[in-house]
Amino acid sequence: MSFSIRLTEEEKLLANSYAKLHSMSLSEAFKRALFERIEDEYDIAVAEAALDEYKNSGEKSKPITELWKELDL
């Protein structure tokens, strides 16, 4: 699949500089940026869901020292 994107001259210079700095093609730079953004947003959604689940469970957190004792560390 391919697609096109319109950039201003300033955006194009910045994107090309980024790609060159990381020794990759412009298309690879955009592809990596897209998938990193998708992954970041997914991770945030999963973390928020886990936090909501924890808050709704009524459980309380413990100090890390208690965990270490339980694990005999």
N, CA, C and O atoms as CSV, one atom per row, in Angstrom:
chain,resi,resn,atom,element,x,y,z
A,1,MET,N,N,0.842,-1.169,0.000
A,1,MET,CA,C,0.000,0.000,0.000
A,1,MET,C,C,0.891,1.237,0.000
A,1,MET,O,O,1.932,1.259,0.656
A,2,SER,N,N,0.494,2.228,-0.709
A,2,SER,CA,C,1.245,3.480,-0.695
A,2,SER,C,C,0.264,4.629,-0.533
A,2,SER,O,O,-0.930,4.484,-0.795
A,3,PHE,N,N,0.769,5.748,-0.108
A,3,PHE,CA,C,-0.061,6.935,0.034
A,3,PHE,C,C,0.810,8.162,-0.121
A,3,PHE,O,O,2.038,8.084,-0.078
A,4,SER,N,N,0.164,9.282,-0.300
A,4,SER,CA,C,0.922,10.525,-0.424
A,4,SER,C,C,0.525,11.453,0.721
A,4,SER,O,O,-0.550,11.323,1.306
A,5,ILE,N,N,1.402,12.371,1.016
A,5,ILE,CA,C,1.163,13.316,2.105
A,5,ILE,C,C,1.680,14.680,1.657
A,5,ILE,O,O,2.743,14.782,1.044
A,6,ARG,N,N,0.929,15.706,1.964
A,6,ARG,CA,C,1.345,17.061,1.604
A,6,ARG,C,C,2.057,17.690,2.788
A,6,ARG,O,O,1.550,17.677,3.910
A,7,LEU,N,N,3.219,18.232,2.533
A,7,LEU,CA,C,4.006,18.891,3.569
A,7,LEU,C,C,4.396,20.288,3.105
A,7,LEU,O,O,4.583,20.535,1.914
A,8,THR,N,N,4.512,21.178,4.050
A,8,THR,CA,C,5.074,22.477,3.733
A,8,THR,C,C,6.570,22.277,3.490
A,8,THR,O,O,7.120,21.227,3.824
A,9,GLU,N,N,7.216,23.264,2.920
A,9,GLU,CA,C,8.666,23.157,2.711
A,9,GLU,C,C,9.397,22.958,4.039
A,9,GLU,O,O,10.341,22.173,4.125
A,10,GLU,N,N,8.958,23.667,5.061
A,10,GLU,CA,C,9.587,23.542,6.381
A,10,GLU,C,C,9.408,22.134,6.938
A,10,GLU,O,O,10.351,21.555,7.479
A,11,GLU,N,N,8.202,21.581,6.809
A,11,GLU,CA,C,7.943,20.217,7.285
A,11,GLU,C,C,8.778,19.206,6.499
A,11,GLU,O,O,9.308,18.249,7.064
A,12,LYS,N,N,8.885,19.431,5.197
A,12,LYS,CA,C,9.660,18.527,4.354
A,12,LYS,C,C,11.137,18.544,4.753
A,12,LYS,O,O,11.764,17.489,4.850
A,13,LEU,N,N,11.688,19.725,4.982
A,13,LEU,CA,C,13.084,19.830,5.423
A,13,LEU,C,C,13.303,19.124,6.753
A,13,LEU,O,O,14.290,18.412,6.934
A,14,LEU,N,N,12.385,19.326,7.671
A,14,LEU,CA,C,12.492,18.688,8.988
A,14,LEU,C,C,12.419,17.170,8.864
A,14,LEU,O,O,13.226,16.454,9.456
A,15,ALA,N,N,11.449,16.682,8.093
A,15,ALA,CA,C,11.287,15.237,7.915
A,15,ALA,C,C,12.517,14.633,7.239
A,15,ALA,O,O,13.002,13.581,7.656
A,16,ASN,N,N,13.013,15.286,6.212
A,16,ASN,CA,C,14.207,14.783,5.535
A,16,ASN,C,C,15.419,14.786,6.460
A,16,ASN,O,O,16.218,13.849,6.443
A,17,SER,N,N,15.557,15.830,7.261
A,17,SER,CA,C,16.672,15.896,8.212
A,17,SER,C,C,16.589,14.761,9.227
A,17,SER,O,O,17.597,14.136,9.556
A,18,TYR,N,N,15.387,14.502,9.719
A,18,TYR,CA,C,15.185,13.416,10.684
A,18,TYR,C,C,15.562,12.077,10.056
A,18,TYR,O,O,16.291,11.288,10.658
A,19,ALA,N,N,15.070,11.826,8.856
A,19,ALA,CA,C,15.357,10.554,8.177
A,19,ALA,C,C,16.858,10.397,7.948
A,19,ALA,O,O,17.423,9.328,8.179
A,20,LYS,N,N,17.488,11.458,7.497
A,20,LYS,CA,C,18.933,11.400,7.242
A,20,LYS,C,C,19.701,11.158,8.537
A,20,LYS,O,O,20.638,10.360,8.563
A,21,LEU,N,N,19.310,11.841,9.607
A,21,LEU,CA,C,19.968,11.685,10.901
A,21,LEU,C,C,19.931,10.237,11.382
A,21,LEU,O,O,20.876,9.758,12.008
A,22,HIS,N,N,18.834,9.547,11.086
A,22,HIS,CA,C,18.664,8.162,11.528
A,22,HIS,C,C,18.964,7.149,10.424
A,22,HIS,O,O,18.643,5.967,10.549
A,23,SER,N,N,19.574,7.618,9.361
A,23,SER,CA,C,20.000,6.754,8.241
A,23,SER,C,C,18.874,5.878,7.713
A,23,SER,O,O,19.014,4.660,7.602
A,24,MET,N,N,17.761,6.514,7.392
A,24,MET,CA,C,16.632,5.771,6.844
A,24,MET,C,C,15.959,6.609,5.763
A,24,MET,O,O,16.161,7.819,5.667
A,25,SER,N,N,15.170,5.941,4.970
A,25,SER,CA,C,14.424,6.657,3.934
A,25,SER,C,C,13.308,7.469,4.578
A,25,SER,O,O,12.918,7.229,5.721
A,26,LEU,N,N,12.815,8.417,3.831
A,26,LEU,CA,C,11.713,9.242,4.328
A,26,LEU,C,C,10.479,8.380,4.595
A,26,LEU,O,O,9.788,8.572,5.595
A,27,SER,N,N,10.210,7.444,3.711
A,27,SER,CA,C,9.036,6.587,3.917
A,27,SER,C,C,9.196,5.723,5.166
A,27,SER,O,O,8.232,5.511,5.901
A,28,GLU,N,N,10.401,5.226,5.408
A,28,GLU,CA,C,10.645,4.423,6.620
A,28,GLU,C,C,10.480,5.288,7.865
A,28,GLU,O,O,9.947,4.823,8.873
A,29,ALA,N,N,10.928,6.533,7.808
A,29,ALA,CA,C,10.770,7.438,8.960
A,29,ALA,C,C,9.297,7.658,9.276
A,29,ALA,O,O,8.893,7.604,10.437
A,30,PHE,N,N,8.492,7.905,8.244
A,30,PHE,CA,C,7.062,8.103,8.475
A,30,PHE,C,C,6.398,6.821,8.970
A,30,PHE,O,O,5.544,6.862,9.856
A,31,LYS,N,N,6.786,5.701,8.406
A,31,LYS,CA,C,6.208,4.416,8.824
A,31,LYS,C,C,6.517,4.147,10.296
A,31,LYS,O,O,5.628,3.778,11.063
A,32,ARG,N,N,7.772,4.330,10.685
A,32,ARG,CA,C,8.148,4.104,12.089
A,32,ARG,C,C,7.416,5.053,13.025
A,32,ARG,O,O,6.931,4.647,14.081
A,33,ALA,N,N,7.340,6.329,12.625
A,33,ALA,CA,C,6.655,7.317,13.463
A,33,ALA,C,C,5.184,6.947,13.647
A,33,ALA,O,O,4.645,7.051,14.748
A,34,LEU,N,N,4.546,6.520,12.575
A,34,LEU,CA,C,3.139,6.134,12.649
A,34,LEU,C,C,2.933,4.969,13.607
A,34,LEU,O,O,2.073,5.023,14.485
A,35,PHE,N,N,3.728,3.914,13.435
A,35,PHE,CA,C,3.527,2.731,14.269
A,35,PHE,C,C,3.960,2.948,15.715
A,35,PHE,O,O,3.387,2.352,16.627
A,36,GLU,N,N,4.958,3.791,15.933
A,36,GLU,CA,C,5.323,4.131,17.318
A,36,GLU,C,C,4.187,4.889,17.994
A,36,GLU,O,O,3.893,4.658,19.167
A,37,ARG,N,N,3.551,5.791,17.255
A,37,ARG,CA,C,2.423,6.550,17.810
A,37,ARG,C,C,1.259,5.621,18.137
A,37,ARG,O,O,0.644,5.734,19.197
A,38,ILE,N,N,0.961,4.707,17.224
A,38,ILE,CA,C,-0.115,3.738,17.462
A,38,ILE,C,C,0.199,2.909,18.707
A,38,ILE,O,O,-0.668,2.705,19.556
A,39,GLU,N,N,1.431,2.435,18.811
A,39,GLU,CA,C,1.836,1.629,19.971
A,39,GLU,C,C,1.740,2.425,21.265
A,39,GLU,O,O,1.263,1.911,22.277
A,40,ASP,N,N,2.191,3.674,21.240
A,40,ASP,CA,C,2.118,4.521,22.433
A,40,ASP,C,C,0.673,4.722,22.879
A,40,ASP,O,O,0.366,4.610,24.066
A,41,GLU,N,N,-0.214,5.017,21.932
A,41,GLU,CA,C,-1.613,5.234,22.289
A,41,GLU,C,C,-2.258,3.952,22.811
A,41,GLU,O,O,-3.082,3.998,23.724
A,42,TYR,N,N,-1.887,2.815,22.236
A,42,TYR,CA,C,-2.399,1.530,22.727
A,42,TYR,C,C,-1.922,1.286,24.155
A,42,TYR,O,O,-2.709,0.893,25.015
A,43,ASP,N,N,-0.634,1.518,24.409
A,43,ASP,CA,C,-0.084,1.330,25.754
A,43,ASP,C,C,-0.783,2.221,26.772
A,43,ASP,O,O,-1.060,1.794,27.892
A,44,ILE,N,N,-1.066,3.460,26.380
A,44,ILE,CA,C,-1.767,4.384,27.281
A,44,ILE,C,C,-3.173,3.875,27.575
A,44,ILE,O,O,-3.618,3.909,28.722
A,45,ALA,N,N,-3.869,3.407,26.557
A,45,ALA,CA,C,-5.228,2.892,26.751
A,45,ALA,C,C,-5.232,1.676,27.677
A,45,ALA,O,O,-6.097,1.558,28.545
A,46,VAL,N,N,-4.271,0.776,27.494
A,46,VAL,CA,C,-4.176,-0.416,28.344
A,46,VAL,C,C,-3.863,-0.011,29.784
A,46,VAL,O,O,-4.442,-0.557,30.722
A,47,ALA,N,N,-2.951,0.942,29.961
A,47,ALA,CA,C,-2.589,1.403,31.302
A,47,ALA,C,C,-3.781,2.076,31.988
A,47,ALA,O,O,-4.018,1.852,33.175
A,48,GLU,N,N,-4.523,2.890,31.255
A,48,GLU,CA,C,-5.695,3.551,31.835
A,48,GLU,C,C,-6.752,2.536,32.238
A,48,GLU,O,O,-7.377,2.673,33.290
A,49,ALA,N,N,-6.955,1.518,31.411
A,49,ALA,CA,C,-7.924,0.468,31.735
A,49,ALA,C,C,-7.487,-0.293,32.990
A,49,ALA,O,O,-8.312,-0.611,33.847
A,50,ALA,N,N,-6.193,-0.581,33.092
A,50,ALA,CA,C,-5.681,-1.295,34.272
A,50,ALA,C,C,-5.829,-0.437,35.521
A,50,ALA,O,O,-6.185,-0.948,36.583
A,51,LEU,N,N,-5.562,0.853,35.405
A,51,LEU,CA,C,-5.711,1.749,36.548
A,51,LEU,C,C,-7.171,1.825,36.978
A,51,LEU,O,O,-7.466,1.769,38.172
A,52,ASP,N,N,-8.084,1.949,36.024
A,52,ASP,CA,C,-9.511,1.972,36.357
A,52,ASP,C,C,-9.938,0.678,37.045
A,52,ASP,O,O,-10.691,0.701,38.018
A,53,GLU,N,N,-9.451,-0.446,36.531
A,53,GLU,CA,C,-9.777,-1.745,37.136
A,53,GLU,C,C,-9.263,-1.798,38.579
A,53,GLU,O,O,-9.965,-2.268,39.474
A,54,TYR,N,N,-8.049,-1.320,38.795
A,54,TYR,CA,C,-7.472,-1.302,40.137
A,54,TYR,C,C,-8.288,-0.406,41.069
A,54,TYR,O,O,-8.610,-0.793,42.192
A,55,LYS,N,N,-8.620,0.800,40.587
A,55,LYS,CA,C,-9.394,1.724,41.419
A,55,LYS,C,C,-10.760,1.144,41.776
A,55,LYS,O,O,-11.226,1.304,42.904
A,56,ASN,N,N,-11.399,0.475,40.825
A,56,ASN,CA,C,-12.733,-0.086,41.046
A,56,ASN,C,C,-12.707,-1.362,41.883
A,56,ASN,O,O,-13.745,-1.780,42.396
A,57,SER,N,N,-11.550,-1.982,42.029
A,57,SER,CA,C,-11.457,-3.238,42.775
A,57,SER,C,C,-11.514,-3.017,44.282
A,57,SER,O,O,-11.836,-3.935,45.035
A,58,GLY,N,N,-11.206,-1.808,44.718
A,58,GLY,CA,C,-11.201,-1.524,46.144
A,58,GLY,C,C,-9.939,-1.981,46.850
A,58,GLY,O,O,-9.791,-1.767,48.053
A,59,GLU,N,N,-9.029,-2.603,46.123
A,59,GLU,CA,C,-7.780,-3.043,46.737
A,59,GLU,C,C,-6.903,-1.837,47.055
A,59,GLU,O,O,-7.008,-0.787,46.420
A,60,LYS,N,N,-6.051,-2.007,48.034
A,60,LYS,CA,C,-5.116,-0.955,48.418
A,60,LYS,C,C,-3.700,-1.404,48.085
A,60,LYS,O,O,-3.381,-2.591,48.145
A,61,SER,N,N,-2.874,-0.459,47.741
A,61,SER,CA,C,-1.489,-0.789,47.435
A,61,SER,C,C,-0.697,-0.972,48.729
A,61,SER,O,O,-1.117,-0.541,49.803
A,62,LYS,N,N,0.447,-1.616,48.596
A,62,LYS,CA,C,1.325,-1.856,49.742
A,62,LYS,C,C,2.687,-1.248,49.434
A,62,LYS,O,O,3.040,-1.063,48.269
A,63,PRO,N,N,3.437,-0.942,50.461
A,63,PRO,CA,C,4.806,-0.476,50.224
A,63,PRO,C,C,5.636,-1.585,49.568
A,63,PRO,O,O,5.397,-2.771,49.800
A,64,ILE,N,N,6.593,-1.192,48.764
A,64,ILE,CA,C,7.431,-2.164,48.065
A,64,ILE,C,C,8.188,-3.053,49.045
A,64,ILE,O,O,8.500,-4.200,48.724
A,65,THR,N,N,8.484,-2.547,50.219
A,65,THR,CA,C,9.207,-3.352,51.213
A,65,THR,C,C,8.388,-4.569,51.632
A,65,THR,O,O,8.954,-5.621,51.927
A,66,GLU,N,N,7.074,-4.437,51.661
A,66,GLU,CA,C,6.229,-5.596,51.992
A,66,GLU,C,C,6.312,-6.661,50.906
A,66,GLU,O,O,6.346,-7.855,51.204
A,67,LEU,N,N,6.343,-6.233,49.655
A,67,LEU,CA,C,6.477,-7.188,48.558
A,67,LEU,C,C,7.807,-7.912,48.658
A,67,LEU,O,O,7.871,-9.128,48.478
A,68,TRP,N,N,8.861,-7.175,48.943
A,68,TRP,CA,C,10.177,-7.795,49.071
A,68,TRP,C,C,10.174,-8.845,50.182
A,68,TRP,O,O,10.782,-9.904,50.028
A,69,LYS,N,N,9.497,-8.565,51.298
A,69,LYS,CA,C,9.409,-9.535,52.389
A,69,LYS,C,C,8.647,-10.762,51.942
A,69,LYS,O,O,9.053,-11.888,52.228
A,70,GLU,N,N,7.527,-10.550,51.230
A,70,GLU,CA,C,6.726,-11.685,50.740
A,70,GLU,C,C,7.544,-12.571,49.797
A,70,GLU,O,O,7.392,-13.792,49.785
A,71,LEU,N,N,8.406,-11.940,49.016
A,71,LEU,CA,C,9.216,-12.676,48.048
A,71,LEU,C,C,10.547,-13.133,48.631
A,71,LEU,O,O,11.366,-13.746,47.946
A,72,ASP,N,N,10.746,-12.823,49.908
A,72,ASP,CA,C,11.973,-13.189,50.615
A,72,ASP,C,C,13.207,-12.623,49.908
A,72,ASP,O,O,14.194,-13.324,49.687
A,73,LEU,N,N,13.125,-11.352,49.566
A,73,LEU,CA,C,14.265,-10.697,48.914
A,73,LEU,C,C,15.014,-9.804,49.866
A,73,LEU,O,O,16.000,-9.178,49.478
